[in-house]
Amino acid sequence: MLTLRLRVTHLLHTYGLALVFLLVGAESSGIPLPGESALVSAAVLASTAKPPFAIEWVIVVAAAGAIVGDNIGYWIGRTGGRELLERWAPLARHTRRVLPPAERFFEKHGGKTVFLGRFIAFLRIATAWVAGISRMPWWRFFLWNAAGGICWAAAIGLIAYYAGKSAVDAISRYGLYGVGTVAVLASLVFGGVLLWRRRAEERLQG
């Protein structure tokens, strides 16, 4: 992961924010490329005040790439995704087994899945295709997708920008949910300690 991030950082120095847009967009459309690593690396560069990596533009470009790429993946899935997956016999058997429950799931939870899928590596690549194959209404997909893309770009970008290398390493190793879980647990422990101290003081005063 470190080697990949160093390579992405080197390429960012050469191609700038255009590379962020292309990598995020390609990953979102269904190609397994390091889109999130590009966003993280660009945000870290922005924290060192290296042009053209102003954090505002990093977030805007990454969000735009996510939204455009997801919509490309959606329309690929909607117009020919099922036929493509059923073209090869081994994959076709798996597709016929997996797609029906996935389509039923999208009927009930499609919006939330599109939004939350942006924060999970595998779903970030596959969700747009499944939404298209399931024929989720485009306007509904677009709204949830835009919200997820903007929140993802802002959350990942700002964490990497303000927390730097430690946040980058944590996101790379555990994912954003892992980092969030640690933060929540730390907050609960801190709150528990404060509550215990307050009750102890009340007993002493009483």
C-alpha positions in Angstrom: 0.0 0.0 0.0 2.9 2.4 0.8 4.6 1.7 -2.5 1.3 2.3 -4.4 0.8 5.6 -2.5 4.3 6.7 -3.4 3.7 5.9 -7.1 0.4 7.8 -7.1 2.1 10.7 -5.4 4.8 10.8 -8.0 2.2 10.7 -10.8 0.3 13.5 -9.1 3.3 15.7 -9.3 3.4 15.2 -13.0 -0.3 15.2 -14.0 -1.9 17.2 -11.2 -5.6 17.1 -10.4 -6.5 15.7 -13.8 -5.1 12.4 -12.5 -7.3 12.5 -9.4 -10.4 13.0 -11.7 -9.4 10.2 -14.0 -8.5 7.6 -11.3 -11.5 8.4 -9.1 -13.8 8.3 -12.2 -12.3 5.1 -13.5 -12.6 3.4 -10.2 -16.2 4.5 -9.8 -17.1 3.3 -13.3 -16.0 -0.3 -12.3 -12.3 -0.4 -13.1 -10.2 -1.4 -10.0 -7.8 1.5 -9.9 -6.5 3.5 -6.8 -9.0 6.3 -6.9 -9.2 6.7 -3.1 -5.4 6.6 -2.9 -5.2 9.4 -5.4 -7.6 11.5 -3.3 -5.7 10.8 -0.1 -2.3 11.6 -1.7 -3.6 14.8 -3.3 -5.1 15.9 0.1 -1.7 15.3 1.8 0.0 17.3 -0.9 -2.5 20.1 -0.3 -1.5 20.1 3.4 2.0 21.0 2.3 0.7 23.9 0.3 2.0 22.5 -3.0 0.1 23.9 -6.0 -2.2 23.0 -7.6 -3.3 21.0 -4.7 -5.6 23.4 -2.8 -7.8 21.2 -0.6 -10.9 22.8 -1.9 -10.1 21.9 -5.5 -9.0 18.4 -4.5 -12.4 17.8 -2.9 -14.3 19.3 -5.9 -12.3 17.3 -8.5 -12.6 14.0 -6.5 -16.4 14.5 -6.0 -16.8 15.3 -9.7 -14.8 12.2 -10.7 -16.9 10.1 -8.4 -20.2 11.3 -9.7 -19.2 11.2 -13.4 -17.6 7.7 -13.0 -20.6 6.3 -11.1 -23.0 7.5 -13.7 -20.9 5.9 -16.5 -20.9 2.6 -14.5 -24.7 2.9 -14.0 -25.4 3.3 -17.7 -23.1 0.5 -18.7 -24.9 -1.7 -16.2 -28.3 -0.6 -17.4 -27.7 -0.9 -21.1 -25.6 -4.0 -21.3 -24.3 -5.1 -18.0 -26.4 -8.2 -17.6 -25.6 -9.4 -21.1 -21.9 -8.8 -20.5 -21.9 -10.8 -17.2 -23.9 -13.7 -18.8 -21.6 -14.0 -21.9 -19.2 -16.5 -20.2 -20.7 -19.7 -18.8 -18.8 -19.8 -15.4 -19.6 -16.2 -14.7 -23.1 -16.5 -16.0 -24.0 -19.2 -13.5 -22.7 -17.0 -10.7 -24.6 -14.0 -12.1 -27.9 -15.8 -12.3 -27.5 -16.9 -8.6 -26.4 -13.5 -7.2 -28.3 -10.9 -9.3 -31.9 -11.7 -8.3 -31.3 -11.2 -4.5 -29.2 -8.1 -5.3 -32.0 -6.7 -7.4 -34.5 -7.3 -4.6 -32.1 -5.7 -2.1 -31.8 -2.6 -4.3 -35.5 -2.3 -4.6 -35.7 -1.8 -0.8 -32.3 -0.3 0.1 -30.9 1.0 -3.2 -30.5 4.6 -2.1 -28.7 3.8 1.1 -26.5 1.3 -0.6 -25.4 3.8 -3.3 -24.6 6.3 -0.6 -22.7 4.0 1.8 -21.1 2.0 -1.0 -19.0 5.0 -1.8 -17.1 4.4 1.5 -16.4 0.7 1.0 -13.7 -0.4 -1.4 -15.4 -3.3 -3.2 -18.8 -1.6 -3.3 -17.3 1.6 -4.6 -16.4 -0.3 -7.8 -19.5 -2.5 -8.1 -22.5 -0.5 -6.8 -23.1 1.6 -9.9 -23.1 -1.4 -12.1 -25.6 -3.3 -9.9 -27.8 -0.2 -9.6 -27.9 0.0 -13.4 -28.5 -3.7 -13.9 -31.3 -3.6 -11.3 -32.8 -0.6 -13.2 -32.9 1.6 -10.2 -34.5 4.9 -11.3 -31.7 7.1 -12.6 -32.9 10.3 -10.8 -32.9 8.4 -7.5 -29.5 6.9 -8.2 -28.1 10.3 -9.2 -29.3 12.0 -6.0 -27.9 9.4 -3.6 -24.7 9.0 -5.7 -24.1 12.8 -5.7 -24.6 12.9 -2.0 -22.3 10.0 -1.4 -19.6 11.3 -3.8 -19.5 14.7 -2.2 -19.5 13.4 1.4 -16.8 10.8 0.6 -14.5 13.3 -1.1 -15.0 15.8 1.7 -14.5 13.3 4.5 -11.5 11.5 3.1 -9.9 14.7 1.8 -10.3 16.6 5.1 -9.1 13.7 7.2 -6.0 13.3 5.1 -5.5 17.0 4.9 -5.7 17.7 8.7 -4.4 14.5 10.2 -1.7 13.7 7.6 0.2 10.5 7.4 -1.3 8.9 10.5 -4.8 9.2 9.1 -3.6 8.0 5.7 -2.1 4.9 7.2 -5.2 4.2 9.2 -7.5 4.6 6.3 -5.3 2.4 4.1 -5.1 -0.4 6.6 -8.6 -0.3 8.2 -10.8 1.7 5.9 -12.9 4.8 6.8 -15.4 2.7 8.9 -12.5 1.3 10.9 -11.2 4.8 11.6 -14.8 5.9 12.5 -15.3 2.9 14.8 -12.1 3.7 16.7 -13.1 7.4 17.0 -16.6 6.4 18.4 -15.1 3.9 20.9 -12.6 6.5 22.0 -15.4 9.0 22.5 -17.5 6.5 24.5 -14.5 5.7 26.7 -13.8 9.4 27.3 -17.4 10.1 28.1 -17.5 7.1 30.5 -14.5 8.4 32.3 -16.0 11.8 32.7 -19.3 10.4 33.9 -17.5 8.2 36.5 -15.5 11.2 37.8 -18.7 13.3 38.1 -20.5 10.6 40.1 -17.4 10.1 42.3 -17.3 13.8 43.0 -21.0 13.8 43.8 -20.6 11.0 46.3 -17.7 12.8 48.0 -19.7 16.0 48.3 -22.8 14.1 49.5 
